[in-house]
Amino acid sequence: MLMRSLLLLSLVFLGFSAEMKAQIDEQRHANRFEQLGTMLRSPNVYRNAAGAPGHLYWQQQADYEIDVVLDDEKQAIEGSGKIRYVNNSPDALDYLWVQLDQNQRAADSETPKMATNSISSQMSLRQLQGILWHDEDLGFKIHSVRKLDGSDIQVAVNRTMMRIDLDQPLLPGKEFEFTISWSFNIHDRMSFIGGRPGYEYFEKDGNYLYTVAEWFPRMAVYSDFEGWQNHQFVGTGEFALVFGDYKVNITVPSDHMVGATGVLQNPEAVLSSTEMQRWNQAKSTYDKPVIIRTQAEAERLEKGRAKDTKTWVFHAENVRDFAWTSSRKFIWDAMAVKLGGKDVMAMSYYAKEANPLWEQYSTRAVAHTLLSYSNYTFDYPYPVAISVEATNGMEYPMICFNYGRPDEDGTYSDAIKYGMISVIIHEVGHNFFPMIVNSDERQWTWMDEGLNTFLQFLAEQEWDRDYPSRRGPAHKIVPYMKMDKNLLEPIMTNSENIYSLGGNAYAKAATALNILRETVMGRELFDYAFKQYSQRWMFKHPTPEDFFRTMEDASAVDLDWFWRGWFFGTETVDISIEDVKWYTIDSRRPSEVKSLEREAYEREESHITKDRNRADVPQTVVERDPGARDFYNSYDRFRVGPSDERQYQEFLSSLSAKERDLLNSGMNFYEVHLKNKGGLVMPVILQFNYADGTSEVEYLPAQIWRLDEYEITKVFGKQKEVVEIILDPFRETADVDEENNYWPRKFMPSRFELFKSATSPRGTSRGPNPMRDAQKK
C-alpha cells in the first residue's frame, strides 16, 4: 500500500529512477508537437488548405465499350473495345499511358527478379516452382491499337505500361478515342503463381470458376499532384484508376452464370423464366436472401458442357474499374437493401463447395456492410454489391472475390466462419475506399486498406457483440509495434517498400484511427470529420494531405502531433509510472505539529537511546549530580503551550473561508512522475483505485507532453486514499509494456504474445472444428 506523512507537503519516497535525469543536454520539447508544415504538400487551387477539393479541382475521365469472349476450353480471353479519354486537366498531353497489369504475370516479369529467396532443408515442389517462376504465356497480347478511322497508333510497351503516342497534343477540354484489341491466357490462381484474378479448376466435376479482373488495358491516372501515375505494377501496390462509364458485352458458354460490375441489361435473354421470377422477387425482399439459381440446379448444369454461347450485357456508370465472374457451378442469391430512399441489390455467387456457409451468411454480410459503412460515410450510391466465393479476397467496383469454404463434409470451424464474414465485410467495404473515395493504391496502401480495415472493425462489432476482430483494438497492434525496428516503416511509405504490409498499412493504420476516435477526438467529433472527408472526396482522387487536413478542419482538433507520430514515425507507445509521492496538508494544529516533531527527533536520536540502555555505559554528570540539573533538563520541548495555541489561532484567523475549507478537507495529493520511454506521445489515462474499493479514471490530453516530451510530473488531489494507480487501464493506447503501468509495481507476466490466429481471411488453415466433432458423436 501507499504510505503518507502529515507534514505540510512532506513526502515518503516510493522509489526513484536516477536515469530519468540523463538527457540533460537534449532538447526535450518543440519536436513532436510542431506542425507538419513542409512535410505536407502545399494547398493550391486544386485542393485547398481545409482538405477539400479546390475551386479549380479537375480529374480525367475514361469511358469504355468492350466486347469480351471467354474460351472455357482453352481458359483464355479475347477482347476488343473502344476507349474515350477526356482531358479535363489544364495541361496539353503529348501522350497517354495505359496499364497492362496482366503483364505482371508474363514470363519476363520483373516481379520474381525483385523477390529474395533462399533454400531450406525441406521445400515443396510448389516452393521450388516459385523460385523458378514459370514459362507460361500469361501476359497481354496486344493485337492492335488504332484510331477510329482504322489507322494504327504508335505505341511503346514498357512491361506493365503502354504509352500511346499522339500525333498532336490532346488539349485541355478535348477528348481522344481509340480502339484496342487483345488476348491473354487465364492462369490458375490456385497454383504457386497465385494473384487476384484467375480460375479455379474443380477436378471432381471437371468445371472451372473464373474470377476475371485486371483483364483489359486500363487508362492510368493523370492528376494535379503527380502527373501520370505510371509506376510499374509488380504485385503489391494496387491500382490508380480513372472514373468513367462502361458498356461491356460478355460472351460465355450458355450454361454459365455471370456476375459483374454494373447492372445487367438483358436479363430476359440470359436467365430462365424461373430465374427471372425469383430475381424479381428478390428485388422486393429485404429480410433474407432469395435463391435465384439453386444448388440442385447448379449441380445439374455441372454435368453438361454447353457448346453454344450467351452474351451478358452490363452497364456501369461512374466506376473506376470493371470485373466479372463466370461459371456453370454458380448458385446465385440476392436481397434488397434500403439505402437513402433507394434499393440496392446485395448478391452472392458461390459453388456448392461453399455451402452451407455461404447460403446462410454471404449476402447477409454484404447487406450489413452496406448499411454499416453508409452510416459512417455516405449512402452507398451503386445499384448492386456482389460477393463471389473464390478462396481469396480482392475488391472491384460492385463486385469482390472472397474466402471462406467449409470442409468437404459441410462443417466448419468458427475461425472459418468469422474469417469468411470478415473478408466479405472487408472486400465489400472497399466499394467505399477506394472504389468511390478513389485514392492512389499504387502509392498509399493505407489510404484504402487502413481506412477500410477501421470501418471493418466497426462493422464486425455491429454484427456480433463478441466478434473476434483481429484488427482495430489498440492492444492487438502491440506485437507489430514491438517488432525489430529494422522491420518497421512509417505508414506513409510506398506500398512496395513495406516489410509487413498487413501490420503496417492495414492494422496500424486502422488502430490509429480507432484510437483517434475513441481516445483522442471522441466519437462525435471524429465521426463528423470522417464523414466530411468521405463525402468531400466521393468519386474524386484524395491525397493523404486531404485526409489529414479535413479531419482537423472539421473538428477544431490539432492533430499534427498524431499524424507525425503514428503515420510519419515508427516510435512506440510506452509510458511508465516512474514514481509516486503522497502528500497531505499540515493542519498546523499544535498537537499534531508537536507529535510529528517528537517522532522526527526520536528517529534522529534513536542511536543515542540504544547506547544509553547498554549496561556498560557509565552515568553522565547530570544523572549522577542533582545540582547539575535545571528547568531545561526536565522540560518537555514537544508539549503544547499557550504560545503554540495563540500562534495557531492567529494562523486560522488569517485564512479565507475557502482556505479554511481546504485546510480541513483531509485532501490527499499524489504527485505522479511519468516517463515516455517509447517516444510516441499519447494521452495519459490513469485509474485511481481507492482504499474503500471504489475507483476513478483521469484523462490527460497528449498536449501535457508539450514542454517535456520525455518525462512529466502531474499532481492529483483526491479526497480518498489511493492504494493503486493503473496507467491505460482499458488498453486503449497500444502501450507496448504494461508491466510499468502500475503503482505500486506488481509482478505480471507479459500480456502480449504474438498471437497466431487459427485462420486469416486470405489463408486456408481450418483450425478446430467442434461442429464436425459434435456430428461425429
For each residue, the residues with C-beta under 8 A, 3 or more apart:
1: 691 723 744
2: 14 580 582 670 721 722 723 744
3: 12 14 582
4: 12 582 583 584 668 721
5: 10 11 12 582 584 596
6: 10 584 586 587 592 596
7: 10 586 596
8: 585 586 588
9: 583 585 586 669
10: 5 6 7 583 586
11: 5 581 582 583 671
12: 3 4 5 581 582
13: 16 579 581
14: 2 3 579 580 581 582 743 744
15: 578 579 745
16: 13 579
17: 20 578 579 675
18: 21
19: 22
20: 17 578 673 675 711
21: 18 24
22: 19
23: 26 28 710
24: 21
25:
26: 23 710
27: 30 31
28: 23 707 708 709 710
29: 33 706 707 708 709
30: 27 33 34
31: 27 34 709
32: 561 564 565 681 705 709
33: 29 30 560 561 681 703 705 706 709
34: 30 31 37 560 564
35: 560
36: 39 40 548 560 563 564 568
37: 34 40
38:
39: 36 564 568
40: 36 37 544 545 548 549
41: 225 543 545
42:
43: 47 48 49 54 545 549
44: 47 48 54 224
45: 48 54 55 56
46: 53 54 56 57 58 224 225
47: 43 44 51 52 53 54 57 224 225 542 543 545 546
48: 43 44 45 51 52 53 54 55
49: 43 549
50: 549 550 553
51: 47 48 533 536 545 546 547 548 549 550 551 552 553
52: 47 48 536 546 550 553
53: 46 47 48 57 536 537 540
54: 43 44 45 46 47 48 57
55: 45 48
56: 45 46 90
57: 46 47 53 54 224 540
58: 46 88 89 90 224
59: 88 223 242 243 540 541
60: 85 86 87 88 89 219 221 222 242
61: 85 86 88 242 243 244
62: 83 84 85 86 218 219 242 243 244
63: 83 84 86 244 245 246
64: 81 82 83 84 216 244 245 246 247 248 322
65: 81 82 246 247 248
66: 79 80 81 216 246 247 248 249 322
67: 79 80 81 248 249 251
68: 77 78 79 215 216 248 249 250 251
69: 77 78 79 251 252 309
70: 76 77 210 212 250 251 252 253 256 326
71: 74 75 76 77 78
72: 75 208 252 253 256
73:
74: 71 185
75: 71 72 185 186 199 208
76: 70 71 183 184 185 186
77: 68 69 70 71 183 184 185 186 212 215
78: 68 69 71 183
79: 66 67 68 69 181 182 183 215 216
80: 66 67 179 180 181 182
81: 64 65 66 67 179 180 181 216
82: 64 65 148 177 178 179
83: 62 63 64 177 178 179 180 217 219
84: 62 63 64 175 176 177 244
85: 60 61 62 96 170 175 176 177 178 219
86: 60 61 62 63 174 175
87: 60 91 93 170 171 172 173 174 175 176
88: 58 59 60 61 172 173
89: 58 60 93 172 222 224
90: 56 58 172
91: 87 172 222
92: 169 170 171 172
93: 87 89 96 166 169 170 222
94: 165 166 169
95: 163 164 165 166
96: 85 93 163 164 166 170 176 219 220
97: 161 162 163 164 219 220 222 228 230
98: 161 162 163 164 180 217 218 219 220
99: 160 161 162 217 218 219 220 233 239
100: 103 139 140 142 157 159 160 161 162 217
101: 104 160 214 218 233 239
102: 105 106 138 139 140 184 214 215
103: 100 106 109 139 140 157 159 160 233
104: 101 109 111 160 233 234 235
105: 102 109 138 139 187 193 195
106: 102 103 109 137 138 139 140 159
107: 133 134 135 136 137 138 139
108: 139 159
109: 103 104 105 106 112 113 133 139 159 234
110: 113 114 159 232 234
111: 104 114 115 234 235
112: 109 115 130 131 133
113: 109 110
114: 110 111 234
115: 111 112
116:
117: 130 131
118:
119: 123
120: 123
121:
122:
123: 119 120 127 128
124: 127 128
125: 128 129
126: 129 130 191 192
127: 123 124 130 131 192
128: 123 124 125 131 132
129: 125 126 132 134 191 192
130: 112 117 126 127 133 192
131: 112 117 127 128
132: 128 129
133: 107 109 112 130
134: 107 129 138 192 193
135: 107
136: 107 185 187 193
137: 106 107 185
138: 102 105 106 107 134 184 185 187 193
139: 100 102 103 105 106 107 108 109 184
140: 100 102 103 106 182 183 184 217
141: 182 183 184
142: 100 145 155 157 162 180 181 182 217
143: 181 182 183
144: 152 179 180 181
145: 142 152 153 155 162 164 178 179 180
146: 150 151 152 153 178 179 180
147: 150 151 152 153 177 178 179
148: 82 177 178 179
149:
150: 146 147
151: 146 147
152: 144 145 146 147
153: 145 146 147 164 165 178
154: 164 165
155: 142 145 162 163 164 165
156: 162 163 165
157: 100 103 142 161 162 163
158: 161 162 163 232
159: 100 103 106 108 109 110 232
160: 99 100 101 103 104 232 233 234
161: 97 98 99 100 157 158 220 230 232
162: 97 98 99 100 142 145 155 156 157 158 217
163: 95 96 97 98 155 156 157 158
164: 95 96 97 98 145 153 154 155 178
165: 94 95 153 154 155 156
166: 93 94 95 96 169 170 176
167:
168:
169: 92 93 94 166
170: 85 87 92 93 96 166 174 175 176
171: 87 92 174
172: 87 88 89 90 91 92
173: 87 88
174: 86 87 170 171
175: 84 85 86 87 170
176: 84 85 87 96 166 170
177: 82 83 84 85 147 148
178: 82 83 85 145 146 147 148 153 164
179: 80 81 82 83 144 145 146 147 148
180: 80 81 83 98 142 144 145 146 217
181: 79 80 81 142 143 144
182: 79 80 140 141 142 143 216 217
183: 76 77 78 79 140 141 143
184: 76 77 102 138 139 140 141 215
185: 74 75 76 77 136 137 138
186: 75 76 77 197 198 199 210 212
187: 105 136 138 191 193 195 198 199
188: 191 193 198 199 200 201
189: 193 194 195 196 197 198 199 200 211 390 392
190: 198 200 201 391
191: 126 129 187 188 194
192: 126 127 129 130 134
193: 105 134 136 138 187 188 189 198
194: 189 191 392
195: 105 187 189 198 235
196: 189 211 213 214 392 394 401
197: 186 189 211 212 213 214 215 323 394 401
198: 186 187 188 189 190 193 195 210 211
199: 75 186 187 188 189 208 209 210 211
200: 188 189 190 208 209 390 391
201: 188 190 207 208
202: 205 206 207 208 209 329 351 353
203: 206
204:
205: 202 302 303 329
206: 202 203
207: 201 202 302 327 328 329
208: 72 75 199 200 201 202 327
209: 199 200 202 325 327 329 330 351 390
210: 70 186 198 199 325 326 327
211: 189 196 197 198 199 323 325 388 390 392 394 401
212: 70 77 186 197 215 323 324 325 326
213: 196 197 321 323 324 394 396 401
214: 101 102 196 197 218 239
215: 68 77 79 102 184 197 212 323
216: 64 66 68 79 81 182 322
217: 83 98 99 100 140 142 162 180 182
218: 62 98 99 101 214 239 241 242 321
219: 60 62 83 85 96 97 98 99 241 242 244
220: 96 97 98 99 161 228 229 230 240 242
221: 60 226 228 229 240 241 242 440 541
222: 60 89 91 93 97 227 228 229
223: 59 226 227 229 440 541
224: 44 46 47 57 58 89
225: 41 46 47 543
226: 221 223 229 440 443
227: 222 223
228: 97 220 221 222
229: 220 221 222 223 226 240 440 442 443
230: 97 161 220
231: 237 442 443
232: 110 158 159 160 161
233: 99 101 103 104 160 237 239 442
234: 104 109 110 111 114 160 237 496
235: 104 111 195
236: 445 495 496 498 501
237: 231 233 234 441 442 443 445 494 495 496
238: 441 442 445 448 495
239: 99 101 214 218 233 321 441 442
240: 220 221 229 440 441 442 443
241: 218 219 221 320 321 438
242: 59 60 61 62 218 219 220 221 320
243: 59 61 62 318 319 320 438 539
244: 61 62 63 64 84 219 318 319 320
245: 63 64 315 316 317 318 319
246: 63 64 65 66 261 262 314 315 316 317 319 322
247: 64 65 66 313 314 315
248: 64 65 66 67 68 260 261 262 313 314 315 316 322 324
249: 66 67 68 311 312 313
250: 68 70 258 260 311 312 313 314 324 326
251: 67 68 69 70 309 310 311 312
252: 69 70 72 256 258 309 310 312 326
253: 70 72 256 305 306 307 308 309 310 328
254: 306 308 309 310
255: 301 304 305 306 328
256: 70 72 252 253 306 310 326 327 328 330
257: 293 298 326 327 328 330 332 349
258: 250 252 270 312 324 325 326
259: 324 325 326 330 332 347 349 386 388 399
260: 248 250 264 312 314 322 323 324 325 398 399
261: 246 248 314 316 319 321 322 323 324 396 397 398 399
262: 246 248 314 315 316 317 319 322 384 398
263: 314 315 316 383 384
264: 260 267 270 312 313 314
265: 313 314 315
266: 269 270 311 312 313
267: 264 270 271 276 279
268: 271 276
269: 266 310 311
270: 258 264 266 267 310 311 312
271: 267 268 275 276 279 292
272: 275 276
273: 276 277
274: 277 278
275: 271 272 278 279 292 293 332
276: 267 268 271 272 273 279 280
277: 273 274 280 281
278: 274 275 281 282 290 291 292
279: 267 271 275 276 282 283 292 334
280: 276 277 283 284
281: 277 278 284 285 290
282: 278 279 285 289 290 292 333 334 335 336 345
283: 279 280 336 343 345
284: 280 281 336
285: 281 282 288 289 290 335 336
286: 335 336 337 338
287: 335
288: 285 335 364
289: 282 285 333 334 335 346 348 359 363 364
290: 278 281 282 285 333 334 335
291: 278 294 331 332 333 359
292: 271 275 278 279 282 332 333 334
293: 257 275 297 298 330 331 332
294: 291 297 298 331
295: 298 299 331 352 355 359
296: 299 300
297: 293 294 300 301
298: 257 293 294 295 301 302 328 329 330 331 351 352
299: 295 296 302 303 352
300: 296 297 303 304
301: 255 297 298 304 328 329
302: 205 207 298 299 328 329
303: 205 299 300
304: 255 300 301 328
305: 253 255
306: 253 254 255 256 309 328
307: 253
308: 253 254
309: 69 251 252 253 254 306
310: 251 252 253 254 256 269 270
311: 249 250 251 266 269 270
312: 249 250 251 252 258 260 264 266 270
313: 247 248 249 250 264 265 266
314: 246 247 248 250 260 261 262 263 264 265 322 324
315: 245 246 247 248 262 263 265
316: 245 246 248 261 262 263 319 322 397 398
317: 245 246 262
318: 243 244 245 539
319: 243 244 245 246 261 262 316 322 382 397 398 435
320: 241 242 243 244 397 434 435 438
321: 213 218 239 241 261 396 397 435
322: 64 66 216 246 248 260 261 262 314 316 319 396 397
323: 197 211 212 213 215 260 261 396 397 399
324: 212 213 248 250 258 259 260 261 314 399
325: 209 210 211 212 258 259 260 330 349 388 390 399 401
326: 70 210 212 250 252 256 257 258 259
327: 207 208 209 210 256 257 330 349 351
328: 207 253 255 256 257 298 301 302 304 306
329: 202 205 207 209 298 301 302 351 352
330: 209 256 257 259 293 298 325 327 349 350 351
331: 291 293 294 295 298 349 350 351 352 354 355 358 359
332: 257 259 275 291 292 293 347 348 349
333: 282 289 290 291 292 347 348 359 362 363
334: 279 282 289 290 292 345 346 347 348 363
335: 282 285 286 287 288 289 290 345 346 363 367
336: 282 283 284 285 286 343 344 345 346
337: 286 343 344 345 346 367 370 371
338: 286 341 342 343
339: 342 343 344 370 371 374 379 380
340: 374 379 380
341: 338
342: 338 339
343: 283 336 337 338 339
344: 336 337 339 370 380 382 383 384 385
345: 282 283 334 335 336 337 383 384 385
346: 289 334 335 336 337 363 366 367 370 384 385
347: 259 332 333 334 363 366 384 385 386 387
348: 289 332 333 334 358 362 363 366 386 387 388 389
349: 257 259 325 327 330 331 332 386 387 388 389
350: 330 331 354 355 358 359 362 388 389
351: 202 209 298 327 329 330 331 354 389
352: 295 298 299 329 331 355
353: 202 389 405 408
354: 331 350 351 357 358 362 389 404 405 406
355: 295 331 350 352 358 359 406 410
356: 359 360 406 410
357: 354 360 361 362 404 405 406 412 416 417 420
358: 331 348 350 354 355 361 362 389 404 420
359: 289 291 295 331 333 350 355 356 362
360: 356 357 364
361: 357 358 364 365 417 420 421 424
362: 333 348 350 354 357 358 359 365 366 387 389 402 404 420 424
363: 289 333 334 335 346 347 348 366 367 387
364: 288 289 360 361 367 368
365: 361 362 368 369 387 420 421 424 425 428 463
366: 346 347 348 362 363 369 370 385 386 387 424 428
367: 335 337 346 363 364 370 371
368: 364 365 371 372 425 459 462 463
369: 365 366 372 373 385 424 425 428 429 459
370: 337 339 344 346 366 367 373 374 380 385 428
371: 337 339 367 368 374 375
372: 368 369 375 376 425 455 458 459 462
373: 369 370 376 377 380 429 431 432 455 459
374: 339 340 370 371 377 378 379 380
375: 371 372
376: 372 373 455 458 527 530 531 534
377: 373 374 432 437 455 530 531 534 535
378: 374 381 432 436 531 534 535 538
379: 339 340 374
380: 339 340 344 370 373 374 385 431 432
381: 378 436 538
382: 319 344 385 397 398 431
383: 263 344 345 398
384: 262 263 344 345 346 347 398
385: 344 345 346 347 366 369 370 380 382 398 399 428 431
386: 259 347 348 349 366 398 399 400
387: 347 348 349 362 363 365 366 400 402 424 427 428
388: 211 259 325 348 349 350 399 400 401 402
389: 348 349 350 351 353 354 358 362 401 402 404 405
390: 189 200 209 211 325 401 402 403
391: 190 200 403 405 764
392: 189 194 196 211 401 402 403 762
393: 400 401 402 403 423 426 427 761 762
394: 196 197 211 213 400 401 427
395: 400 427 428 430 431 435
396: 213 261 321 322 323 399 400 435
397: 261 316 319 320 321 322 323 382 431 435
398: 260 261 262 316 319 382 383 384 385 386 431 435
399: 259 260 261 323 324 325 385 386 388 396
400: 386 387 388 393 394 395 396 424 427 428 430 431
401: 196 197 211 213 325 388 389 390 392 393 394 427
402: 362 387 388 389 390 392 393 420 423 424 427
403: 390 391 392 393 419 420 423 761 762 763
404: 354 357 358 362 389 416 417 419 420 421 423 424
405: 353 354 357 389 391 416
406: 354 355 356 357 409 410 411 412 416
407: 410 411 412 766 769 772
408: 353
409: 406 772 775
410: 355 356 406 407
411: 406 407 769 771 772 775
412: 357 406 407 416 417 769 771
413: 416 417 758 759 766 767 768 769 770 771
414: 417 418 468 767 770
415: 418 419 757 758 759 765 766 767 768
416: 357 404 405 406 412 413 419 420 759 766 767
417: 357 361 404 412 413 414 420 421
418: 414 415 421 422 467 468
419: 403 404 415 416 422 423 759 760 761 763
420: 357 358 361 362 365 402 403 404 416 417 423 424 761
421: 361 365 404 417 418 424 425 460 463
422: 418 419 425 426 456 460 469 470 761
423: 393 402 403 404 419 420 426 427 761 762
424: 361 362 365 366 369 387 400 402 404 420 421 427 428
425: 365 368 369 372 421 422 428 429 456 459 460 463
426: 393 422 423 429 430 452 453 456 761
427: 387 393 394 395 400 401 402 423 424 430
428: 365 366 369 370 385 387 395 400 424 425 431
429: 369 373 425 426 432 433 452 455 456 459
430: 395 400 426 427 433 434 435 448 452
431: 373 380 382 385 395 397 398 400 428 435 436
432: 373 377 378 380 429 435 436 437 452 455 534
433: 429 430 436 437 439 447 448 451 452 455
434: 320 430 437 438 439 441 447 448
435: 319 320 321 395 396 397 398 430 431 432 438
436: 378 381 431 432 433 538 539
437: 377 432 433 434 451 533 534 537 538 540 542
438: 241 243 320 434 435 537 539 540 541 542
439: 433 434 444 447 448 541 542 543
440: 221 223 226 229 240 443 444 447 541 543
441: 237 238 239 240 434 444 445 447 448 495
442: 229 231 233 237 238 239 240 495
443: 226 229 231 237 240 440 494 495
444: 439 440 441 447 492 494 495 543 544
445: 236 237 238 441 448 449 450 495 498 501 504 505
446: 449 450 451 491 492 504 505 506 509 567
447: 433 434 439 440 441 444 450 451 542 544 547
448: 238 430 433 434 439 441 445 451 452
449: 445 446 452 453 505 506 509
450: 445 446 447 453 454 491 505 506 508 509 510 512 513
451: 433 437 446 447 448 454 455 509 510 513
452: 426 429 430 432 433 448 449 455 456
453: 426 449 450 456 457 471 472 506 507 509 510
454: 450 451 457 458 472 509 510 513 514
455: 372 373 376 377 429 432 433 451 452 458 459
456: 422 425 426 429 452 453 459 460 471 472 510
457: 453 454 460 461 469 471 472 473 510 514
458: 372 376 454 455 461 462 472
459: 368 369 372 373 425 429 455 456 462 463
460: 421 422 425 456 457 463 464 467 469 472
461: 457 458 464 465 467 469
462: 368 372 458 459
463: 365 368 421 425 459 460 467
464: 460 461 467
465: 461
466:
467: 418 460 461 463 464
468: 414 418
469: 422 457 460 461 472 473 476
470: 422 476 757 760
471: 453 456 457 476 477 506 507 510 511
472: 453 454 456 457 458 460 469 476 510 511 514
473: 457 469 476 511 514 731
474: 477 511 514 515 519 731 732 733 734
475: 478 731 734 751 752
476: 469 470 471 472 473 479 507 511 755
477: 471 474 480 481 503 507 508 511 734
478: 475 481 482 734 735 736 752
479: 476 482 483 752 753 754 755
480: 477 483 500 503 504 507 508
481: 477 478 488 508 572 573 734 736
482: 478 479 572 736 752
483: 479 480 487 488 500 503
484: 487 488
485: 488 570
486:
487: 483 484 499 500
488: 481 483 484 485 499 500 504 570
489: 493 497 498 499 504 570
490: 493 567 568 569 570
491: 446 450 504 505 508 509 512 566 567 568
492: 444 446 544 567 568
493: 489 490 497 498 504
494: 237 443 444 497 498
495: 236 237 238 441 442 443 444 445 498 501 505
496: 234 236 237
497: 489 493 494
498: 236 445 489 493 494 495 501 504 505
499: 487 488 489 504
500: 480 483 487 488 503 504
501: 236 445 495 498 504 505 506
502: 505 506 507
503: 477 480 483 500 506 507 508
504: 445 446 480 488 489 491 493 498 499 500 501 507 508 509
505: 445 446 449 450 491 495 498 501 502 508 509
506: 446 449 450 453 471 501 502 503 509 510
507: 453 471 476 477 480 502 503 504 510 511
508: 450 477 480 481 491 503 504 505 511 512 566
509: 446 449 450 451 453 454 491 504 505 506 512 513 567
510: 450 451 453 454 456 457 471 472 506 507 513 514
511: 471 472 473 474 476 477 507 508 514 515 734
512: 450 491 508 509 515 516 562 566 567
513: 450 451 454 509 510 516 517
514: 454 457 472 473 474 510 511 517 518
515: 474 511 512 518 519 520 566 682 732 733 734
516: 512 513 519 520 521 526 551 559 562
517: 513 514 520 521 522 523 526 527 530
518: 514 515 522 523 732
519: 474 515 516 682 683 685 732 733
520: 515 516 517 557 559 562 683 702
521: 516 517 525 526 529 555 557 559
522: 517 518 525 526
523: 517 518 526 527
524: 527 528
525: 521 522 528 529 555 556 557
526: 516 517 521 522 523 529 530 551 555
527: 376 517 523 524 530 531
528: 524 525 531 532 554 555
529: 521 525 526 532 533 550 551 552 553 554 555
530: 376 377 517 526 527 533 534 551
531: 376 377 378 527 528 534 535
532: 528 529 535 536 550 553 554
533: 51 437 529 530 536 537 542 546 547 550 551 554
534: 376 377 378 432 437 530 531 537 538
535: 377 378 531 532 538
536: 51 52 53 532 533 540 542 546 550
537: 53 437 438 533 534 540 541 542 546
538: 378 381 436 437 534 535
539: 243 318 436 438
540: 53 57 59 437 438 536 537
541: 59 221 223 438 439 440 537
542: 47 437 438 439 447 533 536 537 546 547
543: 41 47 225 439 440 444 546 547
544: 40 444 447 492 547 548 567
545: 40 41 43 47 51 548 549
546: 47 51 52 533 536 537 542 543 549 550
547: 51 447 533 542 543 544 550 551
548: 36 40 51 544 545 551 552 559 560 563
549: 40 43 49 50 51 545 546 552 553
550: 50 51 52 529 532 533 536 546 547 553 554
551: 51 516 526 529 530 533 547 548 554 555 557 559
552: 51 529 548 549 555 556 557 558 559 560
553: 50 51 52 529 532 549 550
554: 528 529 532 533 550 551
555: 521 525 526 528 529 551 552
556: 525 552
557: 520 521 525 551 552
558: 552 561
559: 516 520 521 548 551 552 562 563
560: 33 34 35 36 548 552 563 564
561: 32 33 558 564 565 681 702 703
562: 512 516 520 559 565 566 702
563: 36 548 559 560 566 567 568
564: 32 34 36 39 560 561 567 568 569
565: 32 561 562 568 569 571 680 681 682
566: 491 508 512 515 562 563 569 680
567: 446 490 491 492 509 512 544 563 564
568: 36 39 490 491 492 563 564 565
569: 490 564 565 566 679 680
570: 485 488 489 490
571: 565 678 679 680
572: 481 482 678 679 680 734 736
573: 481 678 680 682 733 734 735 736
574: 676 677 678 679 680 735 736 737 740
575: 674 675 676 677 678 682 684 727 728 733 735 741
576: 674 675 677 727 737 740 741
577: 580 672 673 674 725 727 740 741 742 743
578: 15 17 20 673 674 675 711 740
579: 13 14 15 16 17 672 673
580: 2 14 577 670 671 672 673 725 743
581: 11 12 13 14 670 671 673
582: 2 3 4 5 11 12 14 668 669 670 671 722
583: 4 9 10 11 668 669 670 671
584: 4 5 6 666 667 668 669
585: 8 9 662 663 665 667 669
586: 6 7 8 9 10 592 593
587: 6 592 663 664
588: 8 592 593 648 651 663
589: 592 593 648
590: 593 594 640 644 645 647 648
591: 594 595 640
592: 6 586 587 588 589 595 596
593: 586 588 589 590 596 597 644
594: 590 591 597 598 638 639 640 644
595: 591 592 598 599 638
596: 5 6 7 592 593 599 600
597: 593 594 600 601 638
598: 594 595 601 602 638
599: 595 596 602 603
600: 596 597 603 604
601: 597 598 604 605 638
602: 598 599 605 606 609
603: 599 600 606
604: 600 601
605: 601 602 608 609
606: 602 603 609 610
607: 610 611
608: 605 611 612
609: 602 605 606 612 613
610: 606 607 613 614
611: 607 608 614 617
612: 608 609 617
613: 609 610 617
614: 610 611 617
615:
616:
617: 611 612 613 614
618:
619: 623 624
620: 623 624
621: 624 625 628
622: 625 628 629 633
623: 619 620
624: 619 620 621
625: 621 622 628 629
626: 629
627:
628: 621 622 625
629: 622 625 626 633 634
630: 633
631: 634 635
632: 635
633: 622 629 630
634: 629 631
635: 631 632
636: 639
637:
638: 594 595 597 598 601
639: 594 636
640: 590 591 594 644 645
641: 644 645
642: 645 646
643: 646 647
644: 590 593 594 640 641 647 648
645: 590 640 641 642 648 649
646: 642 643 649 650
647: 590 643 644 650 651
648: 588 589 590 644 645 651 652
649: 645 646 652 653
650: 646 647 653 654
651: 588 647 648 654 655
652: 648 649 655 660
653: 649 650
654: 650 651
655: 651 652 659 660 663
656: 659 660
657: 660 661
658: 661 662
659: 655 656 662 663
660: 652 655 656 657 663 664
661: 657 658 664 665
662: 585 658 659 665 667
663: 585 587 588 655 659 660
664: 587 660 661
665: 585 661 662 719
666: 584 719
667: 584 585 662 717 718 719
668: 4 582 583 584 717 718 719 720 721 722
669: 9 582 583 584 585 715 716 717 718
670: 2 580 581 582 583 688 715 716 718 722 725
671: 11 580 581 582 583 713 714 715
672: 577 579 580 686 713 714 715 716 725 743
673: 20 577 578 579 580 581 711 712 713
674: 575 576 577 578 684 711 712 713 714 727
675: 17 20 575 576 578 710 711
676: 574 575 679 680 681 705 709 710 711 712
677: 574 575 576 737 740
678: 571 572 573 574 575 735 736 737
679: 569 571 572 574 676
680: 565 566 569 571 572 573 574 676
681: 32 33 561 565 676 702 705 709
682: 515 519 565 573 575 702 733
683: 519 520 699 700 701 702 733
684: 575 674 699 700 702 704 714 727
685: 519 697 698 699 700 727 728 729 730 732 733
686: 672 697 698 700 716 725 726 727 729
687: 695 696 697 698 725 726 727 729
688: 670 695 696 697 698 716 718 722 724 725
689: 694 695 722 723 724 725 726
690: 693 694 695 696 718 720 721 722 723
691: 1 720 721 722 723
692: 720
693: 690
694: 689 690 720
695: 687 688 689 690
696: 687 688 690 718
697: 685 686 687 688 729
698: 685 686 687 688 716
699: 683 684 685
700: 683 684 685 686 704 714
701: 683 704
702: 520 561 562 681 682 683 684 705
703: 33 561 706
704: 684 700 701 712 714
705: 32 33 676 681 702 708 709 712
706: 29 33 703 709
707: 28 29
708: 28 29 705 711 712
709: 28 29 31 32 33 676 681 705 706
710: 23 26 28 675 676
711: 20 578 673 674 675 676 708
712: 673 674 676 704 705 708
713: 671 672 673 674
714: 671 672 674 684 700 704
715: 669 670 671 672
716: 669 670 672 686 688 698
717: 667 668 669
718: 667 668 669 670 688 690 696 721 722
719: 665 666 667 668
720: 668 690 691 692 694
721: 2 4 668 690 691 718
722: 2 582 668 670 688 689 690 691 718 725
723: 1 2 689 690 691
724: 688 689 742 743 744
725: 577 580 670 672 686 687 688 689 722 742 743
726: 686 687 689 729 741 742
727: 575 576 577 674 684 685 686 687 735 740 741 742
728: 575 685 731 732 733 735 738 741
729: 685 686 687 697 726
730: 685
731: 473 474 475 728 735 738
732: 474 515 518 519 685 728
733: 474 515 519 573 575 682 683 685 728
734: 474 475 477 478 481 511 515 572 573
735: 478 573 574 575 678 727 728 731 738 741
736: 478 481 482 572 573 574 678 752
737: 574 576 677 678 740 741
738: 728 731 735 741 748 750 751 752
739: 742 745 748 750
740: 574 576 577 578 677 727 737 745
741: 575 576 577 726 727 728 735 737 738
742: 577 724 725 726 727 739 745 746 748
743: 14 577 580 672 724 725
744: 1 2 14 724
745: 15 739 740 742
746: 742
747:
748: 738 739 742 751
749:
750: 738 739 753
751: 475 738 748
752: 475 478 479 482 736 738
753: 479 750
754: 479
755: 476 479
756:
757: 415 470 760
758: 413 415 765 767 768
759: 413 415 416 419 763 764 765 766 767
760: 419 470 757 763 765
761: 393 403 419 420 422 423 426
762: 392 393 403 423
763: 403 419 759 760
764: 391 759
765: 415 758 759 760
766: 407 413 415 416 759 769
767: 413 414 415 416 758 759
768: 413 415 758
769: 407 411 412 413 766 772 773
770: 413 414 773 774
771: 411 412 413 774 775
772: 407 409 411 769 775 776
773: 769 770 776 777
774: 770 771 777
775: 409 411 771 772
776: 772 773
777: 773 774
